[in-house]
Amino acid sequence: MSRLVVVSNRLADPRKSAAGGLAVALGETLKRTGGLWFGWSGKVVENGAAGEGELHVHQAGSVTLAELDLCQEDHDAYYRGYANGVLWPIFHYRLDLAHFESGHLSGYRRVNQLFARKLKALLKPDDLIWIHDYHLIPLAAELRAIGCENRIGFFLHIPLPPQQILAAIPSHEWLMRALFAYDLVGFQTEADLLHFAHYVKAEATAETVGANQFRAFNSTVQAEAFPIGIDVDDFQRLGRAREALETFESTRKEYSRRRLLIGVDRLDYSKGLPQRIKAFRELLQRYPENRHSATLLQVASPSREDVDAYADIQHELESLCGAINGDYGDFDWMPIRYIHRTIARKRLPGLYRACAVALVTPLRDGMNLVAKEFVAAQDEEDPGVLVLSRFAGAAEQLREALLVNPYDISGTAQTIQQALQMSLAERQERHVALLAKVKEFDVHWWCKSFLQKLEHTR
Ligand code: ADQ
């Protein structure tokens, strides 16, 4: 196989397993091919010039890491302004939260041009390039513009909304046209793929020239769904290690008289946290047998705190949780434990295993790996129940979860009650089916199938 070049907004040292499943999966292929991982260093230079940035290249074993600094102006426009102020909300169907400023679009384009220029200097003719996510949609087009002829693939980690929503982006034609500079474009789900097909046919009069192969703007692009997975073996190994076992024991001991429900998320408006908390309140109200028993552990890791919409959701959550604990709590029972923190990865499997129910109820999510981690962490003899939003990409695969519409507070409360009351036999039956899928479509399957397709596309 040719050398693999991965490009993403942020990168991780693949030697560190704390970096997570994606870094481990990409890391394997990167190591095997003596590959290169290119991205933003995370450093913002106060007085740097727009469209410029220092590149730091260093070795991590056989893998080369190339990290680019950005100046304040570029970072504000590209990362905060366009990627997270326009693309993130709109791709999650939240037109109401998007802020359009033309300076942000030009900053986004400028940084993609900068990435292209710096990366081009490091490329070899037969490198296979894999670009990740919404920050870098136009990168292949910018690379092509300066003469790069390598095979280039793109994977979108977040959902692709329907045509009518995409078309609300002032520069949508330019953005979507940029996808035709790739050889292969990967989405999380079949639904996203359908949205793409519909958009390019309706807005760009694209022709279908093969299975999921579209021709427009004098280019042909192959599109496909590659649902991302987790590193099941690694996560289960983590579950057998000391930290996870200790977390399991201490959680079980502390809550020995309770039924635990768990939510683990980045604090983001796409994750449906207020709706989830309200559904839990309705559960306590409508099914009083859960009072003094059901306890929700909600862990929300801080994220993009400098963006207004994120500060708003944090306040809303704190006040909702406070009100429920005030209304329903007692001296010996707190209905909700809300923790605004990132939990160490080593402890996660133990925490998941100690819980009877997981609430994974985003309003919209590309995939949602927490759902898959929860399944992988369960005791097969006595598994917990997954309550999953039908609007998470994972719902396309995990049909044996209890699927809910997170906007329907009362329906969700009813489903949580069903989860809490499910018989052992039904829990086992659902878990066997879920685990089989999580194992079959793990992160290694994802990585391998994308790269194999990319190698054979063109
Ligand atoms: P995210 O929106 O970050 O990722 P998700 O897939 O749910 O979403 O989580 C990624 C990882 O973060 C998981 O491994 C999870 O354990 C961890 N995590 C989340 N909250 C945590 C917390 N409070 N403490 C510790 N760990 C936490 C984007 C898309 C998703 C898509 C992924 C991968 O938004 O839809 O599934 O990329 O493609």
Boltz pocket constraint, residues with backbone or C-beta under 6 A from the ligand:
constraints:
  - pocket:
      binder: B
      contacts: [[A, 20], [A, 157], [A, 158], [A, 228], [A, 264], [A, 265], [A, 266], [A, 299], [A, 300], [A, 301], [A, 341], [A, 342], [A, 343], [A, 344], [A, 345], [A, 348], [A, 365], [A, 366], [A, 367], [A, 368], [A, 369], [A, 370], [A, 373]]
      max_distance: 6.0
